Amino acid sequence: MKIVHLADLHLGYKAYNKMDKAGFNLREKDVIRAFQEALDKISQINPDLIVIAGDIFHKPRPSNTTLLLSIKLLIKFRETCNSPIIMISGNHEAVKSVESGSVLTIFENVIPRVKVINDIIQEVPIEHLQTSVTCVPHGGLAGLEKTSLTPNKDYKYNIMVIHGTYENCPELAGYGNGALIKGDDISQSQWDYVAFGHYHSYTKLAENTFYAGAIERTTTNIWQEAKEDKGFIVFDLETKIPEFIKLSSPRKVIDLKKISCDNLAAEDINKIIFEEIDKIINLDKSIVRMSLDNIDPVAIRNLDYKRIREIKKTAVHFRLNIIKKDSQIANSTENGELVDKRKGISDYLEEELKQFELSNSLDKCKFNRLAKEYLEIV
């Protein structure tokens, strides 16, 4: 018996304000394209069961266009694949009140053989597959420690679908928002398969436990995912063999090696920038980051910003990080020795507050205090 494990679709995700000729955000279009490719590949595989482990949408209230396109793709998918679909809500579908309801219920009412689990932990039996699926949506994590989760021995196969942060995944330290899930709380080793959602990188947690990762690069820091493949998992419950299915549609993300600009004039730096950019094939289809390290303030003022603006206009997104030479501050060690330390964001805030012109009607001390408090919260 084969199951497909999808997660973190983030349909409706937008970024960079780059539009196509029809006025559709390019990154929103990328995610829809990746979803379409995933459905096409799943249709060819024709699995016995499909589970989607949360964050189907990027926001609790996606746009009408995103919702309509998603429904259309699933209706078309049903023409070639009739596998039951079980989806749970993630933190991105979370609503502020129960009365608001979840947008995912639309799928359950419009698409045949779709079951949606929103707020509470729930077991979903699939009799003809001799399979029980225990669903733990983001909203059900609060009661996880008080709930005894064990496989149902009346069924041949037992699957868990869960959205959150797994305790034994070191890559997840400080990742996003989500409760910490302990292996003992979910009896992790007893299940035939545990399908996790929330972390956007394909990750094997145990022989029977995986993060499928996202289908596109939709985190706040896409640069850490620049070289990662995106896709979904096919898992054979009989052989216990997983297979990661790579998608070809995700947008190309290029994180260029940091360039040391120490003792370089603006003319030399400009040459390096444009030589590196010229090496990129299909710049107009790429997301690119370039970092200039230890650059002299005089050189910063004399960079060729006209051509840099042209690069930004051409690329889907071009981010130029400039790390100034004066971003090194002197600190004393316990022995009184001076060491260099790179300025942090707090140091820059202090400098900005000193020269920021505030309206006379506002309390400057209170303004400064609130600015620092907000930075701490972030």
Phi, psi and omega in degrees: 000129182250137174240152173251133180245109176249158176197159171051059178288321179054046176298132182098359177299135178230152176196153168073355177056029174263125185245156170275183184295336180271001180084019180265130180302129185299320182287326174297320178294322178301316183293318177298319179297318179296321178295319179297317179297318179299315180295321178297317180291320179296321179300321179291324179289323181052063182288170177282332184208145176238128175240138179239115192268049169093166183056050175294317176252156180280335179226154178300333179235083180292163179294158178301323180296313179299316181296316181295315180297320180297316179296316179300318180295321180288325176296317177296321179301322181294344177288337184239346182217123183251017181299138176297144180241126174243123179233143177244159179275148176250188181294334180284342175266357185299132178253157184286336180219150181298327182298333182293329180073166181254137179296338183295336181297340176299318179300317182297328183269341185252324184259127178298146173060042174240131176240128182245132175243120190259298195244336186237156176291131186211142176265133180241107178278141174237092192300315186290345176258001184052042188229139173244132180244115176268122186252127178237089179288170180304320181293342181267357184294330183300329181259015186296316183292335182269357183251131178272107183256110177221153179299151178272111186289353178282353182241151181291319182239141177231125183238143172242136175240124189214146181239115179166191185259118182275135188296330186264022178250098184299332180295343186270004182302119179073017185273119170053202177243143182160145181291151179281124183257122180267141181303322181293328182292335181248008183049049192309318186286347186273347185272155175288327177202140175238117183258108181265148169230160175126314178272133191272003180248135176302122185216129174271120180263328177198178182300333183243010189226127186216149158266127178284337185081175181273167178267350175213171180272100188233015176279171178288340177237082183288345184294329179288346179256006189306321185259006182274146171279149177242146182173217182210174185247138167250125182236129178268114184289341180273313181272345182064027182259123177267153175221125177269124181261113183279138174264144181262347187279336182308141184299142179289125178242125185238117176253098185291152178297138181301135183258123177279122184251017181300125178066018177260137176280165182302322181300318180292320181294317177303317181299315180296316181304308187286331175294318179294318180293323180295339180283344185280122177278133180060055178303326183292348179248009189245156171249123191229140171236134175231136180240128177254116186257142173058047184265138182291139180304326178294319179295323179302316182294335186255014175292157181277080185289336177297314180287328177297320177296326177295321177297315180298324180289327182283311183289156172300321174201132175232119180247121178252111177270126179244116180253107186291157179296328181275014177274015173256129179241150183274132175233151179259137175277178179298335180271002179086005180279144179274132176231151178272139177223134180293137179300139175262177182295331178294322178295317179294324178297317179302315180296319182293320181295329180293328184252359181288129180271113184256146177302141181299338182281353182254149180279110184296320180297317179294320179299313180297319181296316180295321179300316180291322179295318179296322179295320178298319180298317179296000000 
